[in-house]
Amino acid sequence: MAGTERDSVTLQTRLEAAGGEAGGERAVAGAPTVADPAALLAHLDATGHFHRDSRAGRIYHPGMVSLRENVSADSLHVSVDGNHLKAHVDHASPLVESKRGSRYSVPRALVHNLRGMVNDALTIVRGRQGDHACRLDCEWVAEETGATPRVVPLLDPKTSAWGVQLDARVAGRIDEARLRAALDTLVGVPGAGEKCLTTTDCGGPEALDLARRKLHTGGPPLTVVPPFRVVLAHHPGGDVVMLNLNHAAVDGFGAVRVLDRLAHAYAGDAGADAALDFLACADLPVQPAAPASSRIVRLGRKAVERARDALSKPPRLADDEAGDEPGYGFHLHGLSAQATRDTTGGGGGATRDALIAALHLTIARWNSRHDMPGRRIGVLVPVDLRPADLPEHVVANLSVNTRLSTTPRERLTPTTVLRAIKWHAERDNATRTGIGLIAALERAGMLTLWAKQSSIVLQPLIDNRRADAAMLCDLGSFPAAPRFGGDAGEVTELWFSPPSRSPRCLCVGTVTLEGRLYLTFRYPHALFGPSAVRRFADLYLSQLERVSAAGS
């Protein structure tokens, strides 16, 4: 149901006040706080001033225990899902008092939802002016450390395992005990390294690949500290530190910060003792740029694009050697410094636009070879929204995805596709198209929770027909690698890939380290087999060379 969230501190104060005061004579001394969500919920239930959702009410909150304050306006709504406690204030309550106690009222429920819909409609009409902030459900997470829970908006549904992959190979050997201590320092919680680190011996590339796929079979939970898992793979050619970071807590750009600070903590560098803060950016202000054209013109152009996309064939990527095994495989392809210069037309690595344009051409050529021509091809590209002055110890998911689409006419030549990608990217950056996702999440308050979850749950049933063919995330160029120091030696390789919710989306991660381009193709087993992804990667590199030559 629709709900307006107040400031998290106010909500926490009101929760504890409701537990200690709302019950009057029936209140129990020493009411539990949000540090014990289940006990607090039971206590609120015992006060008699809250309505526990019936079977009808649970339609909106499946699998949760939900209580609504028995007041007609500014009603506190509390729910518990496992060790997550959520709270917000409904300006118009859907409940009505009766002789038998409170119950849902159809007229009041309509008013409750209509009020939220009207507010959302007014927001859409007025548009977004100035700072725009994402304010979703306030959740208190009861952590195993016993510390006071923090307030953080969680966007990680149980139906999805969303993890960022980041691997670093060193020239020498990483000491396990020293790495565990570095993880404790990194997180600021004793025992974190013991909990999140696993060590394995890998004699060859097959064993490394198996360890990587095993690490990424699921997403690290957000309910424990830290929200990532680490594998230390001892290898004759140099040890590899593999990370799987929950994408709801850390995006690809933040993952690099995690690795860099882990390396500094391992090396014992001064200033590396400040623990990472994964929750400091729970509310990110986004400043939209001033539009270059009128709102009517922009809406008209967007409507034309949406109509074109709706009429075009599904932008799927043709499968090849697909299997029924769940999960993902990883194909790593690194170029030497000379090969990077030959492929990208320069020493600084490929430009982001060239990488995206080459992927569009590759998908078009691949689909044509598999008798799956398509009019529109869409590729998701993350946009980093983090402020430039963000402290180094703060990490979070501060990126949103924007879709860059091309038509067959735009893909006629490497020059035309590169020009089209540059134009779309510049337009999206000017209008901050990516924040549309944040605005949509905020405006989705009129939808029930089960309706929001269904958008993800039902994707496999419709074969993800509106899903994009691929996702590409470029972390950029790093002139120097993180330094672990000691016997570890230099970082010689760096591999990265973003996750995707779609079971048929190819994820391509790129990073340039000391003049060498590293590409990771993260593919669903339902899409590619090992030899198929190698052929796709070879085709991509040839297209990248063509695009880079056209842009030079």
N, C-alpha and C positions, 0 to 999 in steps of 0.2 A: 504494500500500500504506500501511498504517497507520504512523505515525511520530511520535515525540515530539520536538519541537524544544527544544534547550537554548538557553541564553543566547547571543546572536549573537557576543559577544566570545569566549566559550569555543569556539564553533564555528570561528571564524576562526583562533584559536590552534591548535586541533586539526588543522585543515586544513593549516596551514603545517608543523606538527610531523610530520604524516603524510607530507608531501612530503619532509621532510629527514631523518626518522629511521626511518620504517616500512620503508623499503627496505633497511636495513642496508648491506651491502657494495654492493648494487646501486643505492643512492641516488646521485643526481647532485648534485655540489656546486653551491651557489647555486640551490636549488630556487625556481621561480617562486612568487609569492604570488598572492592573489586578484585583484590588479590585472591579471593576464593569465590569465583563466579557461581558455582553450583550452590554453595551455602548462602550466598547473598540472594539468589533467586528463590530458594526455599524460604528464606526469611521474609522476603517481600510478599510471597504467596501467603504466609501465615498472618500477615498484618490485616488481611481482609480488605485492603484498599486497592487491590489489583485483580484484574480479570485474567484467568488463565485461558489461553485460546482453546476452543473446542476443535472438533474435527474440521468444521467449516473454516475456522480461523487459520488452521495449520496449512490450508491450501496455499496461503501466501508465504509461509515459512516452513517448508518441508524439512522434517528431521530435526526441528528445533523446538525448544521449550520457550514459549512466548507469554509475556505478561503485559497488560495494558492498564494504566492508571485509570481509576473510575472517576474521571472528571470530563466535562464536556469540551473543554478547550485547554490547549497546552498540555496534552496528556503525555505522560512519560511512557515510552514503549521500550521494554527491555526483553532481550531474547538471549538464550545461551545455546551455542553449538559446540559441543565438546568443551574445551577449555577457553573458548572465545566468548566473551560477553559483549553484546552489541547494545547500544542505546541511542535513541533519538527522541525528539519531541514532536508530536503531531499537533498542529494548530487546531484541527477539527477532528475530534475523536469519532470513530465509527460505532461507539458503544452508547447504550441508553440504559438508565437505571429503571428497575422494576421491583415489584414486591419480592420476586424470587432472586434478586440480585441483578447484576449487569448482564447484558446480552448484546449481540450484534443487532443493529437496526439497519434495514435496507435503505431507508431514506438518509440516515446519517452516514452510512457507508458511501452512498452516492455523493453526498455533499463532500465527504472526506476526499474522495478521488477527484471530483470535479474541481475542487479548490486547487488541488495540486496541478491538474491539467491546465487550468486558467493561468496559474502563475507561470507554468512552463511556456504556455503560448505567448504570454506577455513578454517573457524573456526573449523568445525567438523573434518577435516582432521588433522589439527595441534593439536587439543585437547586443553584442558584447562590446562594451566600451571600457577602456583602461585595463587594469589588472583583472585577470580571470583566474580564479582558484578552484581547484578540484576538492570538493568537500563531500566525501562519501560517508558511509556508515562509520561511526566511531566505534572502535573495537578495543577492548582491553584483553591482552594476551597474558595468561597466567604462565609464566616461564618457570622452568624447572630449577632455576637458580635461586628462587625465593625472593628475588628482588621485586621492587614495586613495579607492577606492569606498566608498559608504555602504551600510548594511544597511537594506532597506526591504521590507515585504510588498507585492507587486504583485498587484492584483486586476483587472487589465485584460486579458482574453483577446484574442487576435489576431482572433477572429471578430467583435468589436464595436468600432465607432468611437464612443467615448463622450466627448463634449465639451460643456462648459458655454458658453453664449453670453452675452456681456455687452458691450453697446454703449453708448458715451457720446458724445453730440453736444455740441460747444461752440459758443458764439456766434461765435467768430472763427476763426483759422487756427492749426494745429499745425505747428511746424517739424520736418521729418523728421530732420535731423541731431541736433537737441536731444532728440527722442523716442528715437532710438537710444542716445544717451548716457544717458538716463534709464533705459532698459531694462538697460544695462550695470550701472548703479548698483543697480537693483532686484534683479538676479539675482546680482551680485557676481562675474561672470565676464566678462572682456573679450571683445568680439565677440558677445555674446549678442544685442544689438540687431540686428546685421547678419544674424544667422542667422534670427531669428524675425519680423522686421518686413518687410512688403511695403507699398508705397505705390501708390495708384491714383487717378485722377481720375474723379469721378462727376458727370455733369451733371444728373442727375435721380433721382427715386425708383426708377425701374426699374434704373438702373445700380448704385445702392446695394444693392438687393435681390439683384442678380446677384453683386455682390462678397461679400455676406453668405453666400449659398448656396454659392458657390465655397469660401469659407473653411471652411465646415462640411461639406464633402464627406467628410472623414475626421478621425479624432482625432489630435491631436499625439502623437508617440511619447514614451514615458517614458524611453527610453534616451539621450536627448540633453538638454542644458540650454539653455533652460528647457522645462518640459513644457507650453508653450502657444504659440500663434501669434497674431500681431497684424497687422491691416490698418489702415493710415491712409488713409482715404478723404477726399480733398479735395472739398468740395462748396460751391456758391455760398451755400447756406443755413447754412453752418457745418460745419466738418470733423467727421468721425466716427471715433472710435477703436474698432475692433471686436476683441474677444478671443475666441479659441477655446481653452479651458483643458481639459486632459485631466482627466476627472472622477475617475480613480483617484488623482490627485494633489491636486485642488482641488475642493471642492463649491461650491454657489452662494454660501453664506455666506462662504467663503474667497475667492471671486472678487471680492467687494466689497472685501476687504482688499487684494487685488492691485491693483485699479484705484485705490484711494485712495492707496496708497503710490507707484504710478506717477505719479499727479498731483503728489504732494509732491516726488518726485524731479525731475520736469520743471520744477516751479516753483523748484527749488533751495532748498527749505525746510530749515532746520536740523534735524538728527536724521533726515533721510531717506536717509542714506548707509549704514544697516544693511541688508545684503542679506537678501532673503527666504530662509527655510529651509523647503523643501518636505518634508523628511524627519525633522524633529524629533519628529513625532507618530506614529512607526511603531507604537507600542504605547500604545493609549488605554485607561486604566482607566475602567470604567463602574460607577457605584454604583446598583444596583437599589433602588427604594423598597420599604419594608416593605409587604407585601400587606395589603389591608383585609379579606380573607376567607381561609378555609383553602385549602390547596393542592388538596384534593379538590373543593371547590366551584368553584374557579377552573378546574380541569381539566375539570370537568363542563360548565361554561358554554362553554368553548372547544370542547369536542367537539360540543356542540349547534350552535354557530356554523359549525364546519367541515362538519358534516353538511348544514346548511342551504345552505351555499355549494356543496357538491358536487352537491346535487339541483337547484339552480337552473340556469337556462339560462346559457350563456356571456355574461359581461358585456361584450360587444363594443360598440363604437361604430359605428353604421351609416355606411358609406362613401357618398360623394356626389361625383361627377365624378372618381372615382379614376383614376389613370393607372399606367402601368408604369415610369415614371421612378424610378430609385433615389434615395434621399436624402430631404431635408426641404425644406419651404418655410416661410417666416416671414410671419406677418401681425401687424403692429404697430398697436395702437390706444391712443392716448393721450387722456386726458380733461383738459379745462381745470380750473382750481381750482373754478369754480362747478359744472361738470358732475360733478366728483368729489363735491362736497357733496350735489348733488341725487341722485346714484346711490347713494352710500354712507350718506346720512343724517347726515353729520357732516363736520367739517373735517379729521379725522385719518386719513382713508382707511378702506377697508373692513377689518373684522376678519377674521382668518384663518378663523374658523368660518363667517362669512358667505360668503367667497369659495369655500370648499369646498362648502357647502350649495347655493349657486347653481349650481355645476358639476354636482352631482347632479341638480338639477331640469332643467338644460339638456340633459343626456344623456338623461334620461327623456323629455322633450318631443321632442327630436330623433329618438330611436329610434321613438317612437310615430308621428311624421309619416312615417317611412320603413318602417312596418309591421314593426318589429323590437322588439316589447315584451319586456322582460326583468324577472325578479323581483328579482334583486339587481344593484346597481350598485356597483362598487368603484373607488375613486380612491386612488392612491398619494400619500402626503404625506411629504416628508422631515422628519425630526426632528433638530434640531441638538444634538449631544452634547458640543460643545466646552466646556471649563471656562471660567468667567467670568474667571479670571486668566491666560488664555493670552496670551503675549506677542504684540504686534502684528506682529512680523516672522515669526511662525510661521504657515504656512498648510498645510492638508491636507484630505483628505476625511474629515470627522469627523461625518457625518450618516448616518442609516439611514432606510430607508423603512418606513412603517407603512401598512396598508390601512384605510381608513375606508369601511364598507359601509352601504348603506341598503336597506330593503325598500319595496315599494309603499305599505304602510300608513304608514311613516315619511315618505313623500314626498307625503302627501295635501295638505298646505298648507305654505307657507313657514315657519310657526311650528313645525310638527311636525318638518320636516327639519332645521331649525336646532337644535331641542332634541335630536334624535337625534345630530347631529354633535358637539355640545358634550358629550354624555354619553360617546360613544365616545372622543373626544379626551381627556377627563378620565380615563377608565379606563385608556387606553393610557399616559398620562403617569404615572399612579399606579403601574402595574405594569411600566413601561418595556418595553412589548411590542416596541418596535423592536429591542432588543438580541437578540431571538430570532434574527435573521439572523446576528449575530456568533456566537452560540452554535451555530447550525446549521453554519456554516463550520468551526468548531472540531471539532464532533462528526462532521464528514464525513470524518475521517481514515480511516474504514474503507472508503471508496470509492476506487477507482482514479482517477488523474488523468483518464483518458479518459472515465470515467463522469461526472465533474464537468463536463467540457467539453461532454459530449453534452447536458446539460440546456439549454445555450444553443444548440448547433448544431442540435438537433432541434426547437426552438421553431417555426421556419417550417413544418416538416413536419406538425405538429399544429395549424397555423393559430393558435397561441397561444391555445388555447381557455380556458386558465386565466389568461391575462393580464388585467390590468385595463384598463378602457376609457380611462383618462386618468391623468395625473399633474399635480399642482398644487404649485408651490413659491412661497411668498410670502416675499420678503426683508424685508418690514416697511416701516416708514415712516422716511424720512431727512429731518430738518428742514433740512439743508444739504447741498449737493452737493460732491463733491471739486473742488478748485480747482487748475487747471493754471497759472493766472497768466499774466502777459504778454499777448501778442496773442491767446492762446487765448480769453480771456474766461470767462464763466460756463458751467458745464455746464447745458444747457437741456433735455436729454432723457436718459433712462436706460432701457435695454431689457435684459431678462434672460429666459432660458428654460433649464430643466433638460433633460438628455438622457434617453432611455429605450432599453432594450435591445430592446423589442418593436417590430417593424416596423409595428404598427397602433395604437400608443398615441399619443394626443394629449397634448402637453406644454404646460402653461400656466404661464407665469412672470409674477408680479406684483410691482411695487415702487411705493411711494408716495414721491415726491420733492417736497419743498416744497409739500405739499398737493395734488399732482397724481398721479393714478393712471395708471400705464403697464402695459399688458397685452401680452404677447407670446404668440401662439398658434403653436407649433412643430408642424407637421403633416407626417406622411409623405405623399408623393405617392400612395402606394398607398391612402390613406384619403380625402383631400380634394383638390379643385381650388381655385384662387384665389377664385372666387365662392362656392363652398360654405363655405369657412372664414370668409368675411366674414359670411355668413348665420348661421353658428354663433356668431360673436362678437357679433353684434347680439342674438341670442337670449340669450346669456349675460348681457349687460349688462342686459337687461330683467328677467331672473330675479334678478340681483344687486340691482337696485332693489327688487324685491318682498321679498327676504329681509332686506335692510337695514331696510326699513320695518317688517317684523315684529319685528325685534330691537331697535328703538329705543324 
